[in-house]
Amino acid sequence: MNHVSSQAYEVALLRSQLQGIAEEMGRVLARSAFSPNITERLDFSCALFGAHGELLAQAAHIPVHLGSLPDLLTSIHSRPQKPGHCWIANSPYHGGTHLPDLTLVKPIFQARELIGYAAARAHHSDVGGMTAGSMPNSQEVFQEGLIIPPLLLLRQGKATDLWHLLLSNVRTPTEREGDLRAQLAACSLGEKRFADLHPRKSLLELLLQAGEQQMAALLEPMGERVVEAEEFLDWGEQMLPLKAVLSLQNGHVNVDLRDSPDALAAPINATRAITCAAAYFPFFCLAQAMQGHVVVNAGSLRRLNVLTRPGSLLEAQSPFPVCAGNVETSQRVCDLVWRALAQLYPALVPAQSACTMNNLTIGNAHLHPPFTYYETCGGGHGASSQGAGASGQQIAMTNTRNTPAEILETYYPLRLWRYQIRQHSGGEGLHPGGDGVTREIELLTRAQVSLLASRRKLAATGLAGGLAGQTGQDLADGQILAPPWSGWLQAGTRLVLHTPGGGGWGSAS
């Protein structure tokens, strides 16, 4: 084996080892947590970072989590680090997404030398705020829950008073503490595995170079190009215009998203970290499709530059709320970038997908014990030149599962009456779009309910002559609910979510 092939083998092996550590961290988290949102829906993400806070490897978890973590690590890395420290944060303005996503980060030392970081981000089903589940139809961020900038949860191995502060501001403290300890266990495992591996700095740089080279191989054949795309985000009765300008040159791309509306007094705003994560995702998908694998690390990001405007819908600043920006606006930014990339890679880009997370939270803090339930519901994928779109799946920026009926009815005062494919909701075409789902849940107690969703006015469009999918619709005892919606509903109420279908590809005639 010559030197070049030996080196490539070492890099490939290291990439697999680091990704394996991140995956093992996720296994520990899922098996140790208390809430079904983590143990069943797998609404969490784990990653490893280098000594300077650069992304080295991530597990195949939640794209909107992972793409935004580097901004948080930049903030944490600038602070003094010591063995035994563990940081916690959820602040949207320090690389966070929305407040329910609590992130734990442990610095990793080898002989008192800082060599990296282990991070675990998980969606907690309540972090305080004005409604159970902390996903309200808010007008300012303070209504969404407790805001935590990067602070020490453990100082040299000992718990700080922040534990007590956090657990005193949530509706389900026992569950929250169990989930936090599971995150801590995941980070501790990542810390140990990475310290044992202790890869050479020169090899880590080669790993980052491999990520950059893969992205360069995707972008360089396009030469110098400028493409534009427009998209709308339907939020209640509002149609919010979004525009992207992609400029490619020398294997680099600028994704200019500055032409977006100003931030609103509504939870639909996105932080810059969310917007960047959503803009990155289509490029990684294309790299996977063209090369059979994808390398996601700080090297990959050297070729991608996202431009946003402070104070806009896509770079919101305090006190604008953001809880739906993470789950809805991220999806539409992804759609927007896909629409632009369809002009460059027409054979690979599919028709539009449902691209809404159909967020449902239900809870009651006055019960004994209290409960908070959070669920995202899948929809239909867009069809492509390769075939029909998949039905009833989580799409794009989310990669979670559903809560199984048995778990739902065991843990919560809820009954699941229907969970089925929403037949014929995908757009027609040579290759039809995937269908959405219908999910019907009965409240067995009076509860506070919030529903945040889009694609209720604007359907997922088809491509190459394919037709649009159906929009979503939500009902409470047969009466239409128009998201964003929050309120109290009585025991016996039946909620029905009909999620959107994906667009079709190609003319069926």
N, C-alpha and C positions, 0 to 999 in steps of 0.2 A: 504494500500500500504506500503510494507516494505521499509527500508532505501535505499537498493540497487536499487530497481525498481524506487523509487522516484527520486533518483539521476540520473539514466539513463534518466528518463523523462525530468528532468531539462536540461540535456545536449542536448537531442534531440530538445527540445524547443528552446534553445539558438542557436543551429546550424541553425534552420529554421529562427529564427529572424535575425541573422546576414546575412544569405544568402538573405533573403528578403530585407534587407537594400541595399545590393549590387545590387540586381535586380532593386530596385526602383531608385537607382543612375543611372543605365543604361537607365531606362525609361525617366528620366529627360534629360539626355544627348541626346538621340535620338530625343526627341520632341523639344529640344532647339537649336540644331546645325543648321548651315547654309548649309553645303555641303551634297549632296546626298550620298557621301561615308560614312557618319555617319548616316544620317537620314534614308536612304533606305538600304544600304548594311550592316549597323550595324557593321562597322569595328572599334570596340572599346571594352574595358574591364574595369570592376570596381571591386574593392576588398577592404577589411578592414584588418587592421593590428593592432597588440597589441602594448603595451607601449614600447616594446623592438624591434619593427620592425618585429615581427613574424607574418606570415600569419595566419589569423583567419578564413576568409571566402571569397569566390569569387562567382560572378555570373557565369552562364553558358554561358560565352562569348567566347573569342578567346584563345585557349590553348597556342599558342606560346607567347601571351602577358602575360597571367597569370602565366605561369611557370617561366617566367624570372623576374617578378616584385620583388620577394624577394631579389634578388641581389641589385636592386636599393634602396630598403628600407634600406638595411644594410648601404649603402653609405650615405643616407640622415639622418638616425638615429644618426650617429656619429657627426652630426653638431648641434649647439645650436638651440633649438626650443622655440618659443614664440607663444602665442595666436595671431591669425590673419595672421600668416605666410602661404604662399603657395609656394611650390617648383615646379620648372619645370626642366625637363631633357629629353634629347634624346640620350645622348652620349652612343655609343655602348660599351664603356669601363668602364661604371659605372652602369651596369645592364640594359642597353638599348638593343634594338633589331636592328632596323635600323632607320635612321634619320627621316623619315616621322612619326614614332610613337612618338608623344609628350606625356609625362606623367606629370600630375599635382598631387601633394601630399600635403594634408593639415594635420598638426598635430591636434589632438583632446585633448582639456583640459577640466577638471572638477575641479572647485575651484583651478585653477592654477596648477593642477597636470596633467602631460602628461599621458593620458590613452590609446592613440592609434593614428592611422592614417587612412585617407580615400584617396584612389588613383583612378585615372581615366586615362587610356591610350587610345589614339585614333590615327588612321592613318590619317594624314593630306595630302591632295592631292598635296601639294607642300611645300617644306621647302628650296627652293633655289637649288643651284647646277647647273650642266652643262646642264641638260635637264628639260623641263617642266614635272612636276610630281615627280621629284627627285628620279627616279628609273633608272639611266642610266647604260650603259655598261661601268662602271668606272674602272680606274686603281689605284686610291687611294681614300681614304675616303673623302678628301676635295672636290672632284668633286660631291659628293652626296648631299651636302647641308650644312646648318648652323649646327655646332656641339655645343650642349649646355650641359655642365656638370651640376650637381645639383646646381642650383642657385635660388635665391628668385625672384619669379614673383610678389608676394605681400609681403611687409614687415610690419607686424602688421596691416594688412588690407589696406595698401596703395600701389598702383602700383609703381613698380620700373621702371627705364629706360630700362629694358630688354624688356618690351612691345614694345617700339619704335624700339629698335635694331632688334628684331625678325621680326616685320612687315615691316621693311625696306629691308629685305633680302629675301622676298618671292614674287612670281609672282601674287598672289591673296590675298592681305592683308585684304580686307574686309571679305572675306570668312574665312580666318585664324582667324581673331579676333572673329568672330561669333562662330566658333568652340571652341576656347579657353575659351570664356565666358560660353559656354555650359558645358565644362569640369569643370570649376570653380563652376558652379551651382550644378553639380552632387556631387563634393567633399564637398560643403557646406551642401548639404542635408545629405550626409553620416556623416559629422561631427555632425550635430544636432541630427540625429537619434541615433547614437552611444552614444553620451553624455547623451541623455535622458535614454537610456537603461542602461548604465554604469554597465555592468555585473561584478560580483564578480571575483576577481583574482583566487580564488580557483576553481570557475566554469570554467573559461577560461582554466586553466590547465587540468581539466577533459576533456574539449573539445579536446585539443591537444592530450591527452592520447587516446581518442576514435579514432582519426585519425591514431595514431601509431598502435593501436590494430587491426584496420581493415587491415592495410598493413601487419602486422605480421601474421594475419590469412591467407593471401594470400601466403606469402613466406615460413612460417614454414613447411607446409606439403612437401615442396620440399627437405627438409633436406640439406645435403651438396652436392652441385652440381657445376660443371663448364661446361658451354656451350659456344661455339664460333659460330660466324656468319660473313660472308663477304657479301659486297654489293658494287655496283658501282653507282656513280653519273655521269650521262652524262651531260656534259656542253659544248655545241658546239661540237667540234671534240674531246674533251678530255674525257677520261674515268677515273674518280678519284676513286681509291680504298679506301674503308672504312672497318674497322674491329672492332668487338665488342667481348669482353670476359666478360661473366656474371658469377660471383662467388657468390654462395649462401651459407650462413652459419648462423645458429641460428636466422633465420627469418630476416636477413639483406642481402642486395645484393650490390655488387660492380659492376658498369657498366664501364668497362675499354675501353675507346675510344682513347687511346693515340697513337695507331698504325694507324695514319691517315697522309695524305700528308701535306707538309708544306703549309702555306698560299700562295695564288697566287695574282698576280697583276690583279685581276678580282673580280667582285662583289659577287662571290659565297662563300666567307668566312663567317663563323659563329662566333659570340662571344660565350664565355662560357655560358652566360645566355640563349642564344638561344638553344645551345646544351643540356643543362640541361632540359629545358622545353620539348624538343622533346623526350629525354630519359625517362622522368617521365610519359609522356602521356600514353603509352601502359599499364603501371602498374595500372593506375587509371581506364582505360577501363576494364581491367581484374577484378579489385575489383568490379566494377559496375556489370559486367556480372555474377560473382560468388555469390554476396551478395545482389543484387537487388538495391543497392544504393552505393554512394561513398562519403567519407569524405575527402575533399581536404583542408589540412591546414599544418602548420609547423610540426605538429606531424606526419603526413603521411610521410613527407620528412626525418624524422629521420632514417627511414629504408632503404632509397635509397641514395647511394653514387656514384656520377658520377666522373670519372677520365678523365681529358683531358690534352693535352700537350700545354703549352704556345708557341705561334708562329706557331701552326698548323692550318689547315683548320677549325678545330673545336674549336679553341681558338685563334682567330685572334687578333692581337694587332695593334695599330696605326703604320703606316698609311694605312694598308690594308683595302680595301673597303668591305662593308658588306651588301649592300642593298638587294642582292638576297639570302644571307645566311639565312635571316629570313624567306623567302618564299619558297625556294627550298631546301637548304641543311637541314633545319629543317625537311622537309618531308622525305628526304632520311635517316636521322638518325632515324626517327620514323620507317621506313621500316626495317632498320638494327636491331633495338631492337626487333621488331616483329618477324623477322626471327629467332633470338636467342630464343625468348620465345615460338615459335612454337614447339621447342624440349621439352619444359616443359609442355605446355598446348595445345596439338595438337587438342583437340576437340573444343577449344575456339578461336584459332587464325585463321583469314581468309587468303585467298590468297591476293596477293599484290593489292593495289588500284592505281589509277592514280598518286596520291601523287605528284602533281605539282600544283602550284596555277595559272599557265598560266597568268602571270601578263602583263597587257596592260595599258600603260599610253599614253595619247594624250593631247596636249596642244599648246597654242600659246599666248605668253605674249605680242605680238604686236597688238593684237586686242583690241577694246574698247567695252565692257569690256573684259579683258583677261580671259582665261579659262584653267583649268587643270582637266583632267578626269582620274580616276584610277579605274581599274576593275580587279578582279580575277574571273576566270571562272572555274566552276565545272568540274568534270569528273566522271569516273565510279568507284564504290567501288568493292573490291574483294569479290568473293563469299565465303561461308563458309559451314561447315557441316550443318548449320541450314537453308540454302537457298541461293537464288540468290543474287548477289550484287545489291545495289541500283544504279540507273542511274542518271546522271546529277546533282550531288551534290558536295558541297564543302567538302573537305576530310581532316581528321586528324588534322593538326596544324592550320587550318583555320576553321571558323564557321560562315562565313559571308553569306549574301544573294547576289543576283544579283541586278543590277540597272534595274528597270522595264523600258520597252520601252517608256512609256509615260513620265517618268521622264527624261530619257536619252535625248529624243528629245526636251524636254522643256528647259532643262538647258544648253545644249551643242549644237554646230553646227555639229551635227552628226545625221545619220539616220540608224535605225536598220532594215535590210532587212530580216534577218533570225535568228531565235533562236530556235533550235530544238534538239531533241535527235539524236545523231550520231548512227544510227541503226547498229547493229552487230559489234560494236567496242569492246565489251566485249569478253573475252576469253570463248571458249566453255568448257563445262563440265557437269557433272551430275547436278551441280548447276552453271549456267553461270555467268560470271562477269558482272557487271553493265556497261552500255554504257556511253561514253562521250557525249559532246554536240558540235554542230556547231553554231557559232555565227558570223554573217556577218554584218559589220558596214561600212557605207559610210562616208567619210570625206566631209563635206560641205564647208570647208575652208582649206587652206594650214595649215599644222600642223606638229609639232614635235612628233614623235612616238617612243616609246621604248617597246620592247617585251622581257621579261625575262621568260624563261620556261625550263623545262627539260622533260624527258621521250619522247624525239624526236628521240633518237637512241635506247634506252633500254626500252623494254616493261615491263609492270607489269606482273610478272610471276604468273602462276597458282599454285595450291597446290593439293596434293593427286591425281595427274593424270590429273588435269585440265589444259587447255591451256592458253597461255599468251593473254592478250588483245592487241589491236592495239596501236601503238605509235601515238603521236600527230603530226599535220602538220599545218603550218601557211602560208597564201598566201596574196599577195598584187597584185590585178588585175591579179590573176592567176599565178603570179610568186612566187616561194617558198621563204619565209623569213626564215633564219636559226638563231633562237635565240641562244645567246644574240644578239639583233639587235637594233640599234638606228639610226634615221635619219629623214629627212624632207620628207613628202609626199604631193602631190598636191591635191587640191580640186577635188572631184570626185573619188578619189582612194577608192576601196573597200577592206577592210581587212577581211579575213576569218580565224577564229581559229577553227580547228578541235581538240578537246581535247582527251586525251587518255582514253581507257577503262580499266576496272579492270580485274584481272585474274579469270579464272574459278576454281571451286573446284570439284574434283572427276572426274573419267573417264566417258565420255558420252556413251561409248560402253558397 
